[in-house]
Amino acid sequence: MKYVTLGRTGEEVSRIGFGGFPISAPNRARGWDPYTQEGRATAIRTVRRAVELGINYIDTAAAYGNGHSESIIGEAIAGRRDGLFIATKVVLGLDREGTVRSVHDSLRRLGCDHLDLIQFHGGIYTDDVTCHVLEEGPMDALLELRRQGKVRFIGATTEEPYSLLPLMRTGLLDVVQIRYNLIYQSAAHHVLDEAREQDIGVTLMRPLTSGIFQYLAGRLLPELASSADLYEACLKYVLSDSRVHVPNVGMRWPEEVEKNVRLVDEFEPPFDVAELPRGTNKVYDALDAETAQDEREHEHR
Ligand SMILES: NC(=O)c1ccc[n+]([C@@H]2O[C@H](COP(=O)([O-])OP(=O)(O)OC[C@H]3O[C@@H](n4cnc5c(N)ncnc54)[C@H](OP(=O)(O)O)[C@@H]3O)[C@@H](O)[C@H]2O)c1
């Protein structure tokens, strides 16, 4: 497994994280139900396989199956907590006491005496949401829990990265978890650069597009979707952006973990997505330069 320093936290974490959502959600089309005895046992084996293969970053949330994901992870890591970076979330909208209670419930389900990272579980950070976090108790609650040693780092997650900028600029966030993948590109233009400037740790939600790209491709370009591994393309894309520390990949079966770990170990990015041209003229310029280079090489042959 490859490891990376998670921004200003200074923690060495695996180059992919274990995304804890699918182990909380049945998916009949895939024959998956983590609420059956057999499904739960499989989910526990999957988490353990991830840890065995060196994945030390685990992302979950109090809201995933109302604690179901946390309780599976807690059972899977019992007696093996050392060296793991456990990140969970608290829903927005709670007051100070509710936020503290949620963190204590997460600690109990995970069987831990502290969390490495607690994140506000956000969608879009409108002005009202940001004001609520900063002025109505939630941030104070997490700062107090950090002083008590119950949590080590504070973060926030968002589906709309641009909306998180005001909260990032307070300097209070050590880590952000953002939606960024092959089809959702917004963060490439602003948040990823700013996070790098501030040395904030960057993790991703939906790095393989939660299957959305694959679903669309299956209907729009069925030949491509049946002949190419589009999950692999998505993982390679996010691994090729030097501004991203940890894509949290949702995985249900031990075989998925093995396949993704192998890919991370073997893959050397052919370019840095952070350096790719963005904007039409810049794309034209880059293609012109490549064409000129090809022509020069052709003349020399
Ligand atoms: N903060 C938030 O609001 C938020 C929101 C969404 C997600 N998240 C976090 O981000 C994590 C990742 O998001 P996600 O789980 O929605 O989606 P994802 O990681 O983009 O995609 C996960 C899906 O990809 C498939 N997959 C994974 N590895 C594969 C492989 N090697 N080959 C083929 N298929 C593979 C699996 O589906 P199949 O098993 O069906 O093949 C899996 O369920 C979540 O688990 C969660 O931790 C956070």
Ligand as a Chemical Component Dictionary entry (heavy atoms), coordinates in Angstrom:
data_LIG
# 
_chem_comp.id                   LIG 
_chem_comp.type                 NON-POLYMER 
_chem_comp.pdbx_formal_charge   0 
_chem_comp.three_letter_code    LIG 
# 
loop_
_chem_comp_atom.comp_id 
_chem_comp_atom.atom_id 
_chem_comp_atom.alt_atom_id 
_chem_comp_atom.type_symbol 
_chem_comp_atom.charge 
_chem_comp_atom.model_Cartn_x 
_chem_comp_atom.model_Cartn_y 
_chem_comp_atom.model_Cartn_z 
_chem_comp_atom.pdbx_ordinal 
LIG N1  N1  N 0  -20.109 13.000 3.060  1  
LIG C1  C1  C 0  -21.057 12.596 2.246  2  
LIG O1  O1  O 0  -22.133 13.170 2.174  3  
LIG C2  C2  C 0  -20.787 11.396 1.395  4  
LIG C3  C3  C 0  -21.619 11.128 0.312  5  
LIG C4  C4  C 0  -21.328 10.030 -0.468 6  
LIG C5  C5  C 0  -20.242 9.251  -0.150 7  
LIG N2  N2  N 1  -19.438 9.515  0.921  8  
LIG C6  C6  C 0  -18.255 8.686  1.258  9  
LIG O2  O2  O 0  -17.560 8.372  0.066  10 
LIG C7  C7  C 0  -17.497 6.949  -0.061 11 
LIG C8  C8  C 0  -17.501 6.561  -1.512 12 
LIG O3  O3  O 0  -18.706 6.934  -2.148 13 
LIG P1  P1  P 0  -19.680 5.816  -2.713 14 
LIG O4  O4  O 0  -19.540 4.603  -1.874 15 
LIG O5  O5  O -1 -21.031 6.436  -2.856 16 
LIG O6  O6  O 0  -19.197 5.599  -4.198 17 
LIG P2  P2  P 0  -17.860 5.258  -4.983 18 
LIG O7  O7  O 0  -16.715 4.979  -4.079 19 
LIG O8  O8  O 0  -17.719 6.324  -5.977 20 
LIG O9  O9  O 0  -18.293 3.938  -5.721 21 
LIG C9  C9  C 0  -18.460 2.791  -4.934 22 
LIG C10 C10 C 0  -19.001 1.648  -5.750 23 
LIG O10 O10 O 0  -18.115 1.329  -6.785 24 
LIG C11 C11 C 0  -18.108 -0.084 -6.973 25 
LIG N3  N3  N 0  -16.710 -0.540 -6.967 26 
LIG C12 C12 C 0  -15.747 -0.239 -6.056 27 
LIG N4  N4  N 0  -14.603 -0.839 -6.391 28 
LIG C13 C13 C 0  -14.854 -1.513 -7.539 29 
LIG C14 C14 C 0  -14.066 -2.311 -8.379 30 
LIG N5  N5  N 0  -12.783 -2.535 -8.127 31 
LIG N6  N6  N 0  -14.626 -2.837 -9.485 32 
LIG C15 C15 C 0  -15.920 -2.609 -9.771 33 
LIG N7  N7  N 0  -16.714 -1.875 -9.002 34 
LIG C16 C16 C 0  -16.183 -1.320 -7.901 35 
LIG C17 C17 C 0  -18.914 -0.695 -5.885 36 
LIG O11 O11 O 0  -20.183 -0.991 -6.415 37 
LIG P3  P3  P 0  -20.592 -2.499 -6.648 38 
LIG O12 O12 O 0  -20.199 -3.217 -5.403 39 
LIG O13 O13 O 0  -22.030 -2.427 -6.922 40 
LIG O14 O14 O 0  -19.756 -2.930 -7.832 41 
LIG C18 C18 C 0  -19.080 0.413  -4.892 42 
LIG O15 O15 O 0  -20.293 0.362  -4.195 43 
LIG C19 C19 C 0  -18.708 6.451  0.712  44 
LIG O16 O16 O 0  -18.654 5.093  0.986  45 
LIG C20 C20 C 0  -18.640 7.354  1.906  46 
LIG O17 O17 O 0  -17.628 6.916  2.794  47 
LIG C21 C21 C 0  -19.693 10.599 1.672  48 
# 
loop_
_chem_comp_bond.comp_id 
_chem_comp_bond.atom_id_1 
_chem_comp_bond.atom_id_2 
_chem_comp_bond.value_order 
_chem_comp_bond.pdbx_ordinal 
LIG N1  C1  SING 1  
LIG C1  O1  DOUB 2  
LIG C1  C2  SING 3  
LIG C2  C3  SING 4  
LIG C2  C21 DOUB 5  
LIG C3  C4  DOUB 6  
LIG C4  C5  SING 7  
LIG C5  N2  DOUB 8  
LIG N2  C6  SING 9  
LIG N2  C21 SING 10 
LIG C6  O2  SING 11 
LIG C6  C20 SING 12 
LIG O2  C7  SING 13 
LIG C7  C8  SING 14 
LIG C7  C19 SING 15 
LIG C8  O3  SING 16 
LIG O3  P1  SING 17 
LIG P1  O4  DOUB 18 
LIG P1  O5  SING 19 
LIG P1  O6  SING 20 
LIG O6  P2  SING 21 
LIG P2  O7  DOUB 22 
LIG P2  O8  SING 23 
LIG P2  O9  SING 24 
LIG O9  C9  SING 25 
LIG C9  C10 SING 26 
LIG C10 O10 SING 27 
LIG C10 C18 SING 28 
LIG O10 C11 SING 29 
LIG C11 N3  SING 30 
LIG C11 C17 SING 31 
LIG N3  C12 SING 32 
LIG N3  C16 SING 33 
LIG C12 N4  DOUB 34 
LIG N4  C13 SING 35 
LIG C13 C14 SING 36 
LIG C13 C16 DOUB 37 
LIG C14 N5  SING 38 
LIG C14 N6  DOUB 39 
LIG N6  C15 SING 40 
LIG C15 N7  DOUB 41 
LIG N7  C16 SING 42 
LIG C17 O11 SING 43 
LIG C17 C18 SING 44 
LIG O11 P3  SING 45 
LIG P3  O12 DOUB 46 
LIG P3  O13 SING 47 
LIG P3  O14 SING 48 
LIG C18 O15 SING 49 
LIG C19 O16 SING 50 
LIG C19 C20 SING 51 
LIG C20 O17 SING 52 
# 
